[in-house]
Amino acid sequence: MPQPDLFGYDLAVSDRAASLAWNRTVLGFLTHSADAADHLQQAISREPDFLLATVARGLFCLLLGRRELVETAREAHRTALSQRQRNGAGPRETLYLDSLGLWLQGRPLAAAARLEEVLTRFPADALALKLVHAIRFMMGDAKGMRASIERVLPHYGEDHPAHGYVLGCHAFALEETGDLAAAEAAGRRAVAHSPDDAWGIHAVAHVHEMRGERERGIAWLTGRPQGWAHCNNFRYHMWWHLALMHLDRGEIDEVLALYDSRVRHEHTDDYRDISNGASLLARLEIEGVDVGERWHELAELSAGRTEDDCLVFADLHYMLSLVGDRREEAVEKLLRQLKQRGARGESDMDTVTASAGVQSAEALHAYQHGNYGAAFRGLAAARPNLQSVGGSHAQRDVFEQLMIEAAMRAGLLEDARTLLDERLERRGGSDGFASRRLAMLAGALNDGSNSLAESSSVAHVL
């Protein structure tokens, strides 16, 4: 007899323990819990022909953006096809299976669209909702992320087991589409309902970051440590957010302490963890901080990822790490890989590589060599398409900061001023980065200087 899942939909399993393990898997995925993978393995062990769990394993592998896990996802797809041939599959399972197949073809946006067909027929399936949210986030599709949730939001009332977690997803989508007031309100409701909603806590932290509300942001994060203590490596990202707020206040010793004891305490090679470290070190160096040998371990790991061919967002942070440690051979290898992928034009990621990835990576390389004019031009050219590399506004902001800094160091002061004005208008508040650069520019322009190097006060700050 089929077992219902926690959303009330039938699962094609007869083992009660398997269905319980599946429900814990889904809740673990919604809360970014460290034990979600263990629960999934238990569900599959209890019910080896559990097609939906097999497909979920493949999708989860692809979310990790690691080349070696693509084959694991392909294996899951083959296994699921065999399971369907032996036992049949219902419409929900079929759509999930189709989604995995599309992503393996290099079409993650089509995979997300197929999962939205799940939501059309099974609107209370929060697993499908969260997967769509994650894929569209990885592809920089903030509008699609928001629209997907808002189409089914009425089905997630307070009696729905995922009510708080879906509110947290909605809060993040609101923030990424610029509706900061609504995002903060939704995020606070999410956390009030579900205190372990790390994504909801994260969404409100993003609002504070965008507005330059560092004191409120620090209080928000430090006041809810148990809300993300259960997390997988997502907890490192939460520490990263806290470090950014301390950096905005100019508290360099606190930032370095957080980097060493929290953000990169464990030298993992997950691209998300590397991106936390690389973008934080880059921001510190922009502010003139000597980060010592910290680039070295990031570069060691990134050098082994130059042929992953999975995510442009990951590649750009590998590039940050490699140029930070002056790894010319690995830099050239990654640049060749990106150019080949951009020319290939066979997948969604190939398109992103051609429109934003190659120019951004070349610009980072130019910046390392002090070719600030070339770095500015490259980042400016990539800027209209940069959102497509994925990640959040806060994560991609390191490239915006580098572009502004490159303009200033190249003597393109009016360009830098225009970018800073646009930044203030877009973000809804001034942050430390913008305030410091506007002060530098005011001094340089008042002196009639053509470059910051000609302004002694600005050069002293740098």
N, C-alpha and C positions, 0 to 999 in steps of 0.2 A: 504494500500500500504506500503511495507517495507520501512523503513528509513535507509539510509546509515550511517555508523559510520564515524569517522573522517579519517579513513584509506581507505574509499571507499568500504568497504564490507557491504552487506545488514544485517540489524538487523531485527529480526522477531517481530517488534513492529509497531504499526500504529500511536502511539501518538508522536507527534513531541517533546513535552516537555520531554518525557521519553528518547528519543534518545539524546537530548541535555544534560540531566542529566547524561546519560551513558558516553558520550564523556568527560564530566567534571570529572567523576569518573576515567576514564582511565588516563587522564592527571594528575589528583591528585595522582594516584598510581605511575606514572612515576616520579613525582617531590617530592614524599614523603610528600605530602601536608596534613595538618591537617583536611581539609574539604572533603577528598575523601569519607569517610564513609557516610557523610551527603548526598552527591550527589548520592551515590549508593542507599540509602534508598529512596530518591526522585524518582529515576528511577523505583524502584520496586513498590512504591506507585502509580505512574502514570500508570504503566503497570504490574499488579499483576502476569500475566503469562509470564513475561520476563525471559525466561529460562536462557539465558547467564548471566544475572544479578544475578539470584538465585545461579547459580554455582559459580560465582565470589565471592559471599558472603561466601560460604563454603570454597573456597580456601583461601580467606583472613583470615578467622578464623584459619585455620590450620597454616598459616604463623606466627601467634601470639604465638604458642607454649604453650598454656594454656589448662590444662585438661578440664576445664569446657566448653571451646569453641569447643572441639571435638564433643560433642553432638549437639551443634548448627550447626556444619558443617554436621553432619549426618542428621539433620532435613532438611537442605538445599538440601542435596542429595535426600532425599525422596520426597521433594516438586518438585524438578526438574524432577525426574522420572515420577511423576504424570502429570506434565506439558507436558512432551514429549508424554505420553500416550494419553492425551486429544488433543494436537495440532500438534503432530509430531515434528521433529527436523531436521535441516539441518546438513550437514557433520561437519561444524565447531562446532556447538553447541554439537553434539554427542561426538566429541573428547574431548571437554572441560569437558563434563559430565563424560566420561570415566576416565579422569585424576583425577577428584575429588574422584571417586569410588576407584581407585587404591591407592590413598594416604590414604583413610580411611581404607584400608586393611593393612596399615603399609608399603606401597611400594612407598615412595616419588620419588625414582629414576625412577621407572616405570611410575609414574605420569608425571615426567618431560619429559620422552621419548615420552609419548602420546601427550604432548603439542608441542613437536618438530614435530610431524606429522601435527599439525595445521600449523606450519611454512612451512612445505613442500608444503602444498596446498594453504596456505594464507600467503606468506612470509612477507608481509608488516604489519601483525598484531602485533604491538608492545606490546600489552598486553600479548600475549602468550610468546613473547621474554622475557619480564621482569619477568614473572612468572617462566619460566625456569631458568633464571638467579638467582632469589631468592631461588628457591628450591635447585639448585646445590650449591649455596653458603652455604646454611644451612647444606648441606651434605659434604662440604669440597671438592667438585669436581671442582677444578679450571680449569683443562684441558677441562672438558666437558662444563663448563661455557663459556670458550673462543671459543671452536669449534662451539658451538651452535650459537653464534653471528656471527662468521666469515662466516658461511654457508649462511647467509641471508643478510649480511652487504651491498652488492651492491643494495639491494632494498630500502635502506634508504638514498637516496640522499638528497641534501639540500632542495628540495621541499617537502620532507616528513614531516608531522607535528611532528614526534618524532625524527627527525634527531639528534639534539643535545643530547637528552636523551639516544639514542642508542649509540652514541659515548662515552658518559659517562660510560655506561655499558661495552663497549669494553675496555675503559681505565682501569677500575677496573680489568677486566679479564686479561689484559696484565700485570698489576702489580702483580697480584696473581700468574701468571705463570713465573714471573721473568724478563719480558721484560720492564725494568723500563724506558728506554729512550722513547720507543714507547708509553708507558702508559702516561708519562707526556705530550707528544705531543698531543695524542688523547684527554686527559682530558682538556688541555687548549683550544683545538679547540671546544670541547663540550661546555665549559663554555662561550667562545666567542660567539658561536651561540645562546645558551640558558642560559642566566645569572642565571636563577632560577634552573639550574640543580645541585641540592645539591649532587647527587651521583657523578657527574663529579668533583665537588670541592673536594669531599671526596677522589676520586681516586688519584688526584694530591697530596693531603695531605699524603696519604699512600706512595707515591713515596718519598716524602721528609723524612718521618719517616724511611723508609727502608735505605735510604742513610745517615741518621744522619744529615740531613740538617735542623737543628732546626730553624735557623734564617729565612731561606727561607720559611719554613713551617708556622711559626708564621705570617710572612708578608702575605702569601697566604691566610690564614684563616681570619685574622683580616681585610684584605683588601676587603672582600666580605661578609659582614654580612647579606646583603639583599638576598644573594643567598641561605640562609638556614633559614632565619627568618620565612618563611611560613611553615616550616616543622612541622610534628607531633613530637613524641618523638625522632625522628632521630636527632633533634637539640641538644639533650643532648650528643649524640655520637660525634657530631662535637666539642662540648666544651671539651669532653674527649680527643680528638685528640690534641687540643690546650694545655690542661693540661699536656699531655705526653711530648710535646715539651718543655714546661717550666721545667718539671721534668728533662729532659735530660740536661738542662742548670744548674740544681741544684738550681732553684728558688722555694724553698719549700713553702714559704709564698704565692706566687702566685698560686701554685698548690692547696694548701688548700683552698684559697679564691675561686678558680674556682670550686672546689669540692662542697663547701658549697652553693655558690650562683648560680651555673649553673648545674653542673653534677647531684647533688642530692638535688637541691633546692626543687623539688617536690618528695616526697617519694613514687613514684609509685612502683608497684610490677611487672611491665613488665620485663621479663627475660633479655631483652637487656639493660634496665636501671640498673638493679641490676648488670649485668656483667660489665658495665662501672664503677660503684662504687667499686665493689669488686676487680677488677683487678687494679684499681688505688690505693686503700688502700694497697693492697699486694705489689705493686711496692714501695710505700712509706716506708713500713715496711722493705723491703729488703734493702733500703738505710739507715735504722736506725732511721727513723722518728717515733715519738710517735704520733699516729693518734687519741689519746683520746678515746672518746666513739663512734666514728663514725661507728664502726662495728655493734653496737647494733641494729640500725634500719634496716640495711640490713639483719641481722640474724633473726630479728622478722618476716620479710617478707619471708625469705627463709625457715624458719621452717614450714610455711604453704604450701610450695611447694615441700616437700620431696616425695610426691606420685604422682606428675604430670605425670611422665612416658611419656614425650613427646620428649625432646631433651637432648642429653648428654652434649652439650655445656652449656645449661642452668643448668643442674645438677652440673656440675663442678664449676660453679660460685656460685651456692647455697652452695656447699661444702666450697668454699673459705670463704664465709660469715659466715658460721656456725663455722668453725674452728677458724676464726678470733675472734669470740665472745665466744669461748670455750663452745659451745652448744653440749655437749657430747651426750645427749639423741637424739637430732635431727640428729646429725652426724651418729650415729649408725643406726637410722631409714633409712636415705638416703642410707647408705652403703648396708643395707639389700635389699632395693628396687633395687639398681643397680645390685647386685649379682643375684637376682631373674630374672631380665630382661635379664641379660647376659646368664643365663642358659636356658632361655625360647627359644631363637633362632627362633622366629616366624616372625620377621620384620627386615627391614633395620636397625632400631635403636637398636634392640636387638643385631645385629651383631657388630655394633659400640661399644655398651656397653661392650661386651665381649672382643673386641680387644684392646680397649683403655680406656674406661670409668672406669671400676672397678679398674684397676691398678693406674690410675691417682688419683682417689678419695682416695684410700688407702694411696697413697704417700703424698697427701695433709694433711691427718690425721697424718701421721708419722712426717711430718715436724713440725706441730703444737706442737707435744710432744717432739721435739728436737731429734728425731731419724733420723738424717740427712743422714746416710748411707742408711737406708731403703727408705727414701724419694727419694734419688738420684736413687737408683736401680729401684724403681717403675716407676718414670717418664722416666727413660732411656728405660725401657722395653716397655712403652706405646708409646714412641716417634715415632717409625716407622709408627704407625697408627694414630697418634694424629690429623693429618689433617682431618681425616674422622669425627671428632666430629663437624666440621663446624666452621664458623667464618673465620676471616682473619688472615694473618700472624701476624699482629699487635696485634690482640686480643689474639691469642694463645701464643704470646711471653711471657706472664706472666708465663706460665708453663715452658718455656725454661729458663727464668731468675731464677725461683725457683729451677730448676734442677741444674743449674750452681752454685747457691748459696749453695744448699745442698751439692754438691761435695766439695766446698771450706770449708764449716764448718765441713765436715766429714774428712777433711785432704786428700781428693782425688785430689791433686793439679794438677797432670798430666792430669787426666780426665777433670778437669775444663779448663785447658789450651787448650786441644784439642777441647772442645766444643766452646770455645771463638774463636779459630782460624777458625773453621767451620762457626761460626756465621758471622765473618767479611767477609769471602769469599762469603757467601750466600747473605748477605744484600747489598753489594756494597759500604759500607762505615762504618766508626766507629761511634758508638753512645756513649753517656756518660756512660751507664751501662758497656759496654765492656771496655772502656778506664779505668774506675776506677778499675775494677776487674783485668785487665792485670797489672796495676801498683801494686796492692796488691800482685798478684802472683809473680811478678818480685822480690819484696822485700822478700817474704817468701822463694822462691826458691834460691835466692842468699844467704840467711842466712842459707840455708841447713835445714830449718824447715820442719817438717812433717805435720804441720797443721798451719792454720792462727793464731790460738791462741798463737803459740810460737813466732810469729813475732809481736813485740811491735808496729811497725808502722802500720801494717795491723789491729791489734786489736784496735788501736786507731781510725782508719777510721770506722771500724764496730761499 
